[in-house]
Amino acid sequence: EPPATEQWLSCANLRLNESTREVYRGEAMIELTPREFDLLVYLMKHPRQVLSRDQLLTAVWGYAYAGDTNVVDVYIRYVRKKLDNGEDAELIHTVRGVGYVLKDQP
């Protein structure tokens, strides 16, 4: 059981520690790549906000990407797959034509 201290961000049963780069969904520790982790941090710091692909690209990849923003979709899919493994509730929701939102309600 990870300690509950201020450096933990949480949404439902998902907890993330920025300083130790640990991520838990319930009791299970989740391994993320550095880019996946950065994407999840950004989503968790903006809960219930619909974030566009462009916003996510700029924040997580650090540049305005002139071409296809598909890279965001690909990484969202990777993170979702790891977070939702065996879980009932999906946390990262697609907002069609706009982007993504992290929230604990459908």
MOPAC internal coordinates of N, CA, C and O (Angstrom, degrees):
PM7 1SCF
backbone

  N    0.0000 0     0.00 0     0.00 0    0    0    0
  C    1.4822 1     0.00 0     0.00 0    1    0    0
  C    1.5290 1   109.18 1     0.00 0    2    1    0
  O    1.2310 1   120.03 1   -60.64 1    3    2    1
  N    1.3377 1   117.55 1   119.36 1    3    2    1
  C    1.4651 1   119.09 1  -179.98 1    5    3    2
  C    1.5296 1   111.24 1   -70.80 1    6    5    3
  O    1.2310 1   120.04 1   -33.83 1    7    6    5
  N    1.3136 1   117.52 1   146.17 1    7    6    5
  C    1.4704 1   120.00 1   179.04 1    9    7    6
  C    1.5242 1   111.43 1   -67.80 1   10    9    7
  O    1.2310 1   120.59 1   -34.50 1   11   10    9
  N    1.3199 1   116.48 1   145.50 1   11   10    9
  C    1.4644 1   120.65 1   179.04 1   13   11   10
  C    1.5265 1   109.25 1   -92.53 1   14   13   11
  O    1.2310 1   120.57 1   -82.86 1   15   14   13
  N    1.2981 1   116.52 1    97.14 1   15   14   13
  C    1.4653 1   121.07 1   178.20 1   17   15   14
  C    1.5186 1   108.92 1  -124.34 1   18   17   15
  O    1.2310 1   120.50 1    -7.32 1   19   18   17
  N    1.3373 1   116.64 1   172.68 1   19   18   17
  C    1.4645 1   120.06 1  -174.00 1   21   19   18
  C    1.5222 1   114.59 1   -62.53 1   22   21   19
  O    1.2310 1   119.83 1   154.62 1   23   22   21
  N    1.3313 1   117.94 1   -25.38 1   23   22   21
  C    1.4630 1   117.25 1  -176.22 1   25   23   22
  C    1.5317 1   113.29 1   -77.70 1   26   25   23
  O    1.2310 1   120.08 1  -177.97 1   27   26   25
  N    1.3345 1   117.46 1     2.03 1   27   26   25
  C    1.4632 1   120.46 1   177.88 1   29   27   26
  C    1.5208 1   110.17 1   -90.03 1   30   29   27
  O    1.2310 1   120.59 1   -52.23 1   31   30   29
  N    1.3290 1   116.48 1   127.77 1   31   30   29
  C    1.4610 1   122.32 1   169.88 1   33   31   30
  C    1.5250 1   106.02 1   -95.07 1   34   33   31
  O    1.2310 1   119.87 1   -33.49 1   35   34   33
  N    1.3245 1   117.85 1   146.51 1   35   34   33
  C    1.4629 1   117.99 1   179.40 1   37   35   34
  C    1.5194 1   112.32 1  -144.69 1   38   37   35
  O    1.2310 1   121.93 1   -26.28 1   39   38   37
  N    1.3194 1   113.90 1   153.72 1   39   38   37
  C    1.4664 1   122.99 1   174.08 1   41   39   38
  C    1.5181 1   105.72 1  -150.58 1   42   41   39
  O    1.2310 1   120.23 1   -62.88 1   43   42   41
  N    1.3254 1   117.16 1   117.12 1   43   42   41
  C    1.4732 1   121.96 1  -173.99 1   45   43   42
  C    1.5333 1   108.09 1    53.93 1   46   45   43
  O    1.2310 1   119.81 1    54.33 1   47   46   45
  N    1.3419 1   117.96 1  -125.67 1   47   46   45
  C    1.4702 1   119.55 1  -179.00 1   49   47   46
  C    1.5369 1   112.27 1   -98.06 1   50   49   47
  O    1.2310 1   120.83 1  -160.50 1   51   50   49
  N    1.3280 1   116.02 1    19.50 1   51   50   49
  C    1.4659 1   121.95 1   177.42 1   53   51   50
  C    1.5231 1   108.85 1   -99.66 1   54   53   51
  O    1.2310 1   120.57 1   -51.35 1   55   54   53
  N    1.3393 1   116.51 1   128.65 1   55   54   53
  C    1.4663 1   121.23 1   178.33 1   57   55   54
  C    1.5199 1   109.60 1  -130.78 1   58   57   55
  O    1.2310 1   120.97 1   -39.06 1   59   58   57
  N    1.3164 1   115.75 1   140.94 1   59   58   57
  C    1.4583 1   121.41 1  -177.24 1   61   59   58
  C    1.5194 1   109.29 1  -136.84 1   62   61   59
  O    1.2310 1   120.40 1   -45.08 1   63   62   61
  N    1.3224 1   116.85 1   134.92 1   63   62   61
  C    1.4594 1   122.60 1   177.50 1   65   63   62
  C    1.5242 1   108.13 1  -114.26 1   66   65   63
  O    1.2310 1   121.04 1   -66.41 1   67   66   65
  N    1.3416 1   115.61 1   113.59 1   67   66   65
  C    1.4668 1   119.81 1  -177.19 1   69   67   66
  C    1.5145 1   113.27 1   -66.25 1   70   69   67
  O    1.2310 1   120.08 1   142.71 1   71   70   69
  N    1.3299 1   117.44 1   -37.29 1   71   70   69
  C    1.4644 1   118.74 1  -175.27 1   73   71   70
  C    1.5231 1   112.76 1   -74.44 1   74   73   71
  O    1.2310 1   120.11 1   144.02 1   75   74   73
  N    1.3354 1   117.39 1   -35.98 1   75   74   73
  C    1.4706 1   119.42 1   179.53 1   77   75   74
  C    1.5366 1   111.80 1   -97.77 1   78   77   75
  O    1.2310 1   120.69 1   172.72 1   79   78   77
  N    1.3431 1   116.30 1    -7.28 1   79   78   77
  C    1.4731 1   122.98 1  -179.07 1   81   79   78
  C    1.5345 1   112.05 1    59.39 1   82   81   79
  O    1.2310 1   120.70 1  -145.93 1   83   82   81
  N    1.3285 1   116.27 1    34.07 1   83   82   81
  C    1.4679 1   121.37 1   176.71 1   85   83   82
  C    1.5230 1   109.47 1   -95.67 1   86   85   83
  O    1.2310 1   121.20 1   -37.22 1   87   86   85
  N    1.3215 1   115.31 1   142.78 1   87   86   85
  C    1.4610 1   121.68 1   176.47 1   89   87   86
  C    1.5269 1   108.09 1  -131.97 1   90   89   87
  O    1.2310 1   120.81 1   -49.77 1   91   90   89
  N    1.3274 1   116.06 1   130.23 1   91   90   89
  C    1.4663 1   121.87 1   177.10 1   93   91   90
  C    1.5161 1   109.70 1  -125.00 1   94   93   91
  O    1.2310 1   120.52 1   -41.08 1   95   94   93
  N    1.3365 1   116.61 1   138.92 1   95   94   93
  C    1.4686 1   121.61 1   167.31 1   97   95   94
  C    1.5124 1   104.51 1  -117.13 1   98   97   95
  O    1.2310 1   120.51 1   -73.60 1   99   98   97
  N    1.3208 1   116.63 1   106.40 1   99   98   97
  C    1.4588 1   120.55 1  -170.51 1  101   99   98
  C    1.5232 1   107.47 1    66.68 1  102  101   99
  O    1.2310 1   120.15 1    52.72 1  103  102  101
  N    1.3163 1   117.32 1  -127.28 1  103  102  101
  C    1.4723 1   121.46 1   179.37 1  105  103  102
  C    1.5265 1   112.39 1   -91.84 1  106  105  103
  O    1.2310 1   120.60 1   170.06 1  107  106  105
  N    1.3172 1   116.46 1    -9.94 1  107  106  105
  C    1.4726 1   120.19 1  -174.04 1  109  107  106
  C    1.5220 1   111.62 1   -85.67 1  110  109  107
  O    1.2310 1   120.90 1   -50.93 1  111  110  109
  N    1.3334 1   115.88 1   129.07 1  111  110  109
  C    1.4584 1   120.32 1   175.32 1  113  111  110
  C    1.5271 1   108.18 1   -81.62 1  114  113  111
  O    1.2310 1   120.74 1   -43.18 1  115  114  113
  N    1.3252 1   116.19 1   136.82 1  115  114  113
  C    1.4638 1   121.40 1  -177.02 1  117  115  114
  C    1.5214 1   109.60 1  -112.87 1  118  117  115
  O    1.2310 1   121.10 1   -51.15 1  119  118  117
  N    1.3218 1   115.50 1   128.85 1  119  118  117
  C    1.4671 1   121.37 1   178.38 1  121  119  118
  C    1.5250 1   109.20 1   -89.85 1  122  121  119
  O    1.2310 1   120.65 1   -57.17 1  123  122  121
  N    1.3254 1   116.37 1   122.83 1  123  122  121
  C    1.4580 1   120.96 1   177.03 1  125  123  122
  C    1.5258 1   109.60 1  -122.84 1  126  125  123
  O    1.2310 1   120.55 1   -29.20 1  127  126  125
  N    1.3225 1   116.55 1   150.80 1  127  126  125
  C    1.4631 1   120.21 1   172.45 1  129  127  126
  C    1.5362 1   107.61 1   -72.47 1  130  129  127
  O    1.2310 1   119.67 1   -16.54 1  131  130  129
  N    1.3335 1   118.23 1   163.46 1  131  130  129
  C    1.4740 1   119.35 1   178.73 1  133  131  130
  C    1.5348 1   113.12 1   -54.23 1  134  133  131
  O    1.2310 1   119.61 1   137.85 1  135  134  133
  N    1.3262 1   118.34 1   -42.15 1  135  134  133
  C    1.4678 1   120.82 1  -179.21 1  137  135  134
  C    1.5325 1   110.90 1   -68.44 1  138  137  135
  O    1.2310 1   120.15 1   138.18 1  139  138  137
  N    1.3156 1   117.32 1   -41.82 1  139  138  137
  C    1.4662 1   121.06 1   177.28 1  141  139  138
  C    1.5245 1   110.14 1   -60.93 1  142  141  139
  O    1.2310 1   120.83 1   138.51 1  143  142  141
  N    1.3326 1   116.02 1   -41.49 1  143  142  141
  C    1.4639 1   121.18 1   179.64 1  145  143  142
  C    1.5297 1   110.24 1   -62.23 1  146  145  143
  O    1.2310 1   120.54 1   132.83 1  147  146  145
  N    1.3414 1   116.58 1   -47.17 1  147  146  145
  C    1.4679 1   120.74 1  -179.34 1  149  147  146
  C    1.5266 1   111.47 1   -61.33 1  150  149  147
  O    1.2310 1   120.68 1   141.08 1  151  150  149
  N    1.3252 1   116.30 1   -38.92 1  151  150  149
  C    1.4617 1   120.92 1   178.13 1  153  151  150
  C    1.5305 1   110.15 1   -64.09 1  154  153  151
  O    1.2310 1   120.49 1   135.49 1  155  154  153
  N    1.3192 1   116.67 1   -44.51 1  155  154  153
  C    1.4632 1   120.63 1   179.88 1  157  155  154
  C    1.5283 1   111.49 1   -65.99 1  158  157  155
  O    1.2310 1   120.04 1   140.50 1  159  158  157
  N    1.3285 1   117.54 1   -39.50 1  159  158  157
  C    1.4707 1   120.96 1   176.76 1  161  159  158
  C    1.5270 1   109.67 1   -57.31 1  162  161  159
  O    1.2310 1   120.60 1   132.54 1  163  162  161
  N    1.3193 1   116.46 1   -47.46 1  163  162  161
  C    1.4684 1   120.05 1  -177.99 1  165  163  162
  C    1.5293 1   110.85 1   -62.02 1  166  165  163
  O    1.2310 1   120.71 1   135.12 1  167  166  165
  N    1.3242 1   116.24 1   -44.88 1  167  166  165
  C    1.4712 1   119.84 1   177.62 1  169  167  166
  C    1.5271 1   111.12 1   -60.86 1  170  169  167
  O    1.2310 1   120.32 1   138.40 1  171  170  169
  N    1.3355 1   116.99 1   -41.60 1  171  170  169
  C    1.4674 1   120.70 1  -177.30 1  173  171  170
  C    1.5208 1   112.71 1   -72.55 1  174  173  171
  O    1.2310 1   120.31 1   156.92 1  175  174  173
  N    1.3263 1   117.01 1   -23.08 1  175  174  173
  C    1.4699 1   119.99 1   176.69 1  177  175  174
  C    1.5286 1   111.59 1   -83.44 1  178  177  175
  O    1.2310 1   120.51 1   170.89 1  179  178  177
  N    1.3292 1   116.63 1    -9.11 1  179  178  177
  C    1.4679 1   121.87 1   179.19 1  181  179  178
  C    1.5288 1   109.76 1  -129.77 1  182  181  179
  O    1.2310 1   120.35 1  -123.23 1  183  182  181
  N    1.3422 1   116.94 1    56.77 1  183  182  181
  C    1.4696 1   119.15 1  -176.50 1  185  183  182
  C    1.5269 1   111.30 1   -65.39 1  186  185  183
  O    1.2310 1   121.48 1   -34.13 1  187  186  185
  N    1.3211 1   114.77 1   145.87 1  187  186  185
  C    1.4708 1   122.58 1   177.73 1  189  187  186
  C    1.5253 1   113.24 1    62.33 1  190  189  187
  O    1.2310 1   120.05 1  -167.68 1  191  190  189
  N    1.3406 1   117.51 1    12.32 1  191  190  189
  C    1.4683 1   120.60 1   174.59 1  193  191  190
  C    1.5218 1   108.36 1  -104.34 1  194  193  191
  O    1.2310 1   120.69 1   -48.57 1  195  194  193
  N    1.3184 1   116.28 1   131.43 1  195  194  193
  C    1.4631 1   119.62 1   176.19 1  197  195  194
  C    1.5251 1   107.68 1   -77.02 1  198  197  195
  O    1.2310 1   121.04 1   -59.18 1  199  198  197
  N    1.3291 1   115.62 1   120.82 1  199  198  197
  C    1.4658 1   121.95 1  -176.89 1  201  199  198
  C    1.5228 1   109.44 1  -110.49 1  202  201  199
  O    1.2310 1   120.85 1   -51.35 1  203  202  201
  N    1.3254 1   115.98 1   128.65 1  203  202  201
  C    1.4644 1   119.67 1  -179.96 1  205  203  202
  C    1.5247 1   110.37 1   -76.60 1  206  205  203
  O    1.2310 1   121.08 1   -18.09 1  207  206  205
  N    1.3235 1   115.54 1   161.91 1  207  206  205
  C    1.4662 1   120.12 1   176.31 1  209  207  206
  C    1.5238 1   110.30 1   -58.66 1  210  209  207
  O    1.2310 1   120.41 1   139.79 1  211  210  209
  N    1.3487 1   116.83 1   -40.21 1  211  210  209
  C    1.4696 1   120.32 1   179.84 1  213  211  210
  C    1.5256 1   111.48 1   -62.53 1  214  213  211
  O    1.2310 1   120.43 1   137.14 1  215  214  213
  N    1.3311 1   116.78 1   -42.86 1  215  214  213
  C    1.4715 1   120.43 1   177.46 1  217  215  214
  C    1.5245 1   110.65 1   -59.68 1  218  217  215
  O    1.2310 1   120.94 1   135.05 1  219  218  217
  N    1.3268 1   115.80 1   -44.95 1  219  218  217
  C    1.4657 1   120.34 1  -178.43 1  221  219  218
  C    1.5251 1   111.28 1   -66.65 1  222  221  219
  O    1.2310 1   120.39 1   139.19 1  223  222  221
  N    1.3329 1   116.87 1   -40.81 1  223  222  221
  C    1.4718 1   120.56 1   177.88 1  225  223  222
  C    1.5200 1   111.06 1   -59.31 1  226  225  223
  O    1.2310 1   121.08 1   131.36 1  227  226  225
  N    1.3394 1   115.55 1   -48.64 1  227  226  225
  C    1.4596 1   120.27 1  -177.83 1  229  227  226
  C    1.5239 1   111.05 1   -64.03 1  230  229  227
  O    1.2310 1   120.59 1   135.94 1  231  230  229
  N    1.3382 1   116.47 1   -44.06 1  231  230  229
  C    1.4642 1   120.94 1  -176.12 1  233  231  230
  C    1.5226 1   112.68 1   -71.68 1  234  233  231
  O    1.2310 1   120.28 1   137.69 1  235  234  233
  N    1.3279 1   117.07 1   -42.31 1  235  234  233
  C    1.4639 1   121.10 1  -171.09 1  237  235  234
  C    1.5231 1   112.44 1   -95.47 1  238  237  235
  O    1.2310 1   120.84 1   140.20 1  239  238  237
  N    1.3376 1   116.00 1   -39.80 1  239  238  237
  C    1.4654 1   119.21 1  -179.56 1  241  239  238
  C    1.5276 1   111.54 1   -93.27 1  242  241  239
  O    1.2310 1   120.50 1   165.86 1  243  242  241
  N    1.3414 1   116.66 1   -14.14 1  243  242  241
  C    1.4570 1   120.84 1   172.68 1  245  243  242
  C    1.5142 1   115.44 1    79.28 1  246  245  243
  O    1.2310 1   119.95 1  -161.27 1  247  246  245
  N    1.3137 1   117.70 1    18.73 1  247  246  245
  C    1.4602 1   119.32 1   176.35 1  249  247  246
  C    1.5189 1   109.70 1  -156.78 1  250  249  247
  O    1.2310 1   121.42 1   -21.55 1  251  250  249
  N    1.3215 1   114.89 1   158.45 1  251  250  249
  C    1.4579 1   119.79 1   173.23 1  253  251  250
  C    1.5240 1   106.47 1   -84.21 1  254  253  251
  O    1.2310 1   121.04 1   -61.87 1  255  254  253
  N    1.2961 1   115.62 1   118.13 1  255  254  253
  C    1.4579 1   121.77 1  -173.80 1  257  255  254
  C    1.5183 1   108.61 1   -92.04 1  258  257  255
  O    1.2310 1   120.58 1   -62.11 1  259  258  257
  N    1.3278 1   116.49 1   117.89 1  259  258  257
  C    1.4687 1   120.95 1  -173.67 1  261  259  258
  C    1.5300 1   112.81 1   -75.02 1  262  261  259
  O    1.2310 1   120.84 1   154.28 1  263  262  261
  N    1.3199 1   116.00 1   -25.72 1  263  262  261
  C    1.4666 1   119.35 1  -174.52 1  265  263  262
  C    1.5145 1   113.21 1   -90.28 1  266  265  263
  O    1.2310 1   121.39 1    42.18 1  267  266  265
  N    1.3075 1   114.95 1  -137.82 1  267  266  265
  C    1.4533 1   123.04 1  -176.45 1  269  267  266
  C    1.5275 1   110.23 1   -75.91 1  270  269  267
  O    1.2310 1   120.59 1   -49.46 1  271  270  269
  N    1.3238 1   116.49 1   130.54 1  271  270  269
  C    1.4683 1   120.00 1   178.61 1  273  271  270
  C    1.5276 1   111.03 1   -86.66 1  274  273  271
  O    1.2310 1   120.47 1  -164.70 1  275  274  273
  N    1.3209 1   116.71 1    15.30 1  275  274  273
  C    1.4642 1   122.59 1  -179.17 1  277  275  274
  C    1.5229 1   112.91 1   -57.03 1  278  277  275
  O    1.2310 1   120.03 1   153.03 1  279  278  277
  N    1.3361 1   117.56 1   -26.97 1  279  278  277
  C    1.4703 1   120.74 1   179.79 1  281  279  278
  C    1.5328 1   110.39 1   -57.40 1  282  281  279
  O    1.2310 1   120.18 1   144.10 1  283  282  281
  N    1.3210 1   117.26 1   -35.90 1  283  282  281
  C    1.4708 1   121.29 1   177.97 1  285  283  282
  C    1.5310 1   109.69 1   -63.93 1  286  285  283
  O    1.2310 1   120.60 1   133.42 1  287  286  285
  N    1.3281 1   116.46 1   -46.58 1  287  286  285
  C    1.4703 1   120.83 1   179.73 1  289  287  286
  C    1.5240 1   111.06 1   -59.25 1  290  289  287
  O    1.2310 1   121.13 1   138.16 1  291  290  289
  N    1.3229 1   115.44 1   -41.84 1  291  290  289
  C    1.4663 1   120.97 1  -179.22 1  293  291  290
  C    1.5296 1   110.24 1   -61.75 1  294  293  291
  O    1.2310 1   120.36 1   132.70 1  295  294  293
  N    1.3308 1   116.93 1   -47.30 1  295  294  293
  C    1.4628 1   120.21 1  -178.60 1  297  295  294
  C    1.5186 1   112.60 1   -70.37 1  298  297  295
  O    1.2310 1   120.37 1   144.23 1  299  298  297
  N    1.3354 1   116.90 1   -35.77 1  299  298  297
  C    1.4697 1   119.93 1   174.57 1  301  299  298
  C    1.5281 1   108.87 1   -59.15 1  302  301  299
  O    1.2310 1   120.71 1   137.00 1  303  302  301
  N    1.3255 1   116.25 1   -43.00 1  303  302  301
  C    1.4677 1   120.96 1   179.53 1  305  303  302
  C    1.5290 1   111.03 1   -61.70 1  306  305  303
  O    1.2310 1   120.17 1   136.40 1  307  306  305
  N    1.3421 1   117.29 1   -43.60 1  307  306  305
  C    1.4711 1   121.24 1   177.84 1  309  307  306
  C    1.5255 1   110.79 1   -59.52 1  310  309  307
  O    1.2310 1   120.92 1   131.11 1  311  310  309
  N    1.3346 1   115.84 1   -48.89 1  311  310  309
  C    1.4720 1   120.66 1  -176.67 1  313  311  310
  C    1.5269 1   110.01 1   -64.99 1  314  313  311
  O    1.2310 1   120.66 1   134.77 1  315  314  313
  N    1.3321 1   116.34 1   -45.23 1  315  314  313
  C    1.4645 1   121.20 1   178.80 1  317  315  314
  C    1.5225 1   111.48 1   -55.77 1  318  317  315
  O    1.2310 1   121.19 1   133.38 1  319  318  317
  N    1.3244 1   115.32 1   -46.62 1  319  318  317
  C    1.4670 1   120.92 1  -177.34 1  321  319  318
  C    1.5317 1   110.15 1   -59.41 1  322  321  319
  O    1.2310 1   120.46 1   138.82 1  323  322  321
  N    1.3240 1   116.73 1   -41.18 1  323  322  321
  C    1.4674 1   120.94 1  -179.14 1  325  323  322
  C    1.5316 1   111.40 1   -72.69 1  326  325  323
  O    1.2310 1   120.49 1   139.80 1  327  326  325
  N    1.3362 1   116.67 1   -40.20 1  327  326  325
  C    1.4695 1   120.58 1  -177.54 1  329  327  326
  C    1.5212 1   112.59 1   -73.02 1  330  329  327
  O    1.2310 1   120.45 1   142.26 1  331  330  329
  N    1.3270 1   116.75 1   -37.74 1  331  330  329
  C    1.4644 1   120.31 1  -171.37 1  333  331  330
  C    1.5188 1   113.21 1   -91.79 1  334  333  331
  O    1.2310 1   119.82 1  -176.37 1  335  334  333
  N    1.3035 1   117.96 1     3.63 1  335  334  333
  C    1.4596 1   122.55 1  -178.32 1  337  335  334
  C    1.5320 1   110.41 1   -58.62 1  338  337  335
  O    1.2310 1   120.65 1   -72.34 1  339  338  337
  N    1.3383 1   116.36 1   107.66 1  339  338  337
  C    1.4631 1   120.54 1   178.43 1  341  339  338
  C    1.5175 1   114.92 1    77.05 1  342  341  339
  O    1.2310 1   120.13 1  -174.52 1  343  342  341
  N    1.3192 1   117.35 1     5.48 1  343  342  341
  C    1.4699 1   120.68 1  -179.16 1  345  343  342
  C    1.5292 1   110.22 1   -99.13 1  346  345  343
  O    1.2310 1   120.86 1   -30.46 1  347  346  345
  N    1.3242 1   115.95 1   149.54 1  347  346  345
  C    1.4638 1   120.54 1   178.23 1  349  347  346
  C    1.5252 1   111.56 1   -77.87 1  350  349  347
  O    1.2310 1   120.83 1   137.06 1  351  350  349
  N    1.3224 1   116.01 1   -42.94 1  351  350  349
  C    1.4619 1   120.70 1  -171.65 1  353  351  350
  C    1.5226 1   111.74 1   -98.16 1  354  353  351
  O    1.2310 1   121.51 1   -55.90 1  355  354  353
  N    1.3096 1   114.71 1   124.10 1  355  354  353
  C    1.4623 1   120.94 1   174.00 1  357  355  354
  C    1.5311 1   107.56 1   -80.18 1  358  357  355
  O    1.2310 1   119.90 1   -40.05 1  359  358  357
  N    1.3232 1   117.80 1   139.95 1  359  358  357
  C    1.4692 1   121.35 1  -177.35 1  361  359  358
  C    1.5274 1   113.09 1  -105.33 1  362  361  359
  O    1.2310 1   120.20 1   148.11 1  363  362  361
  N    1.3345 1   117.23 1   -31.89 1  363  362  361
  C    1.4675 1   120.11 1   179.76 1  365  363  362
  C    1.5278 1   107.40 1   -98.38 1  366  365  363
  O    1.2310 1   121.01 1   -63.88 1  367  366  365
  N    1.3221 1   115.67 1   116.12 1  367  366  365
  C    1.4616 1   121.56 1  -175.98 1  369  367  366
  C    1.5244 1   110.41 1  -108.48 1  370  369  367
  O    1.2310 1   120.87 1   -36.92 1  371  370  369
  N    1.3263 1   115.93 1   143.08 1  371  370  369
  C    1.4630 1   121.58 1   176.60 1  373  371  370
  C    1.5211 1   108.83 1   -87.21 1  374  373  371
  O    1.2310 1   120.60 1   -47.15 1  375  374  373
  N    1.3292 1   116.45 1   132.85 1  375  374  373
  C    1.4612 1   121.60 1   171.86 1  377  375  374
  C    1.5290 1   105.03 1  -108.49 1  378  377  375
  O    1.2310 1   120.69 1   -74.36 1  379  378  377
  N    1.3115 1   116.28 1   105.64 1  379  378  377
  C    1.4650 1   121.35 1  -171.51 1  381  379  378
  C    1.5242 1   112.78 1   -54.00 1  382  381  379
  O    1.2310 1   121.00 1   -49.03 1  383  382  381
  N    1.3197 1   115.70 1   130.97 1  383  382  381
  C    1.4562 1   121.38 1   177.78 1  385  383  382
  C    1.5152 1   114.19 1    77.80 1  386  385  383
  O    1.2310 1   120.05 1   176.58 1  387  386  385
  N    1.3374 1   117.52 1    -3.42 1  387  386  385
  C    1.4696 1   119.96 1  -177.56 1  389  387  386
  C    1.5212 1   111.25 1  -121.30 1  390  389  387
  O    1.2310 1   120.49 1   115.67 1  391  390  389
  N    1.3263 1   116.67 1   -64.33 1  391  390  389
  C    1.4587 1   119.34 1  -176.34 1  393  391  390
  C    1.5143 1   111.10 1   169.57 1  394  393  391
  O    1.2310 1   120.84 1    50.75 1  395  394  393
  N    1.3377 1   116.00 1  -129.25 1  395  394  393
  C    1.4626 1   120.96 1  -172.78 1  397  395  394
  C    1.5195 1   110.82 1  -137.82 1  398  397  395
  O    1.2310 1   121.56 1   -23.87 1  399  398  397
  N    1.3375 1   114.62 1   156.13 1  399  398  397
  C    1.4605 1   120.83 1   176.86 1  401  399  398
  C    1.5332 1   108.36 1  -140.70 1  402  401  399
  O    1.2310 1   121.08 1   -41.01 1  403  402  401
  N    1.3293 1   115.54 1   138.99 1  403  402  401
  C    1.4656 1   121.39 1   175.16 1  405  403  402
  C    1.5208 1   107.36 1  -100.03 1  406  405  403
  O    1.2310 1   120.83 1   -60.84 1  407  406  405
  N    1.3272 1   116.01 1   119.16 1  407  406  405
  C    1.4688 1   120.08 1   178.01 1  409  407  406
  C    1.5145 1   108.81 1  -158.06 1  410  409  407
  O    1.2310 1   121.22 1   -23.40 1  411  410  409
  N    1.3241 1   115.27 1   156.60 1  411  410  409
  C    1.4651 1   119.07 1  -176.04 1  413  411  410
  C    1.5241 1   113.19 1   -93.35 1  414  413  411
  O    1.2310 1   120.08 1  -177.06 1  415  414  413
  N    1.3285 1   117.46 1     2.94 1  415  414  413
  C    1.4685 1   121.24 1   175.30 1  417  415  414
  C    1.5246 1   108.73 1  -118.75 1  418  417  415
  O    1.2310 1   119.93 1   -35.56 1  419  418  417
  N    1.3349 1   117.74 1   144.44 1  419  418  417
  C    1.4746 1   119.60 1   179.17 1  421  419  418
  C    1.5266 1   112.44 1   -63.21 1  422  421  419
  O    1.2310 1   120.10 1   180.00 1  423  422  421

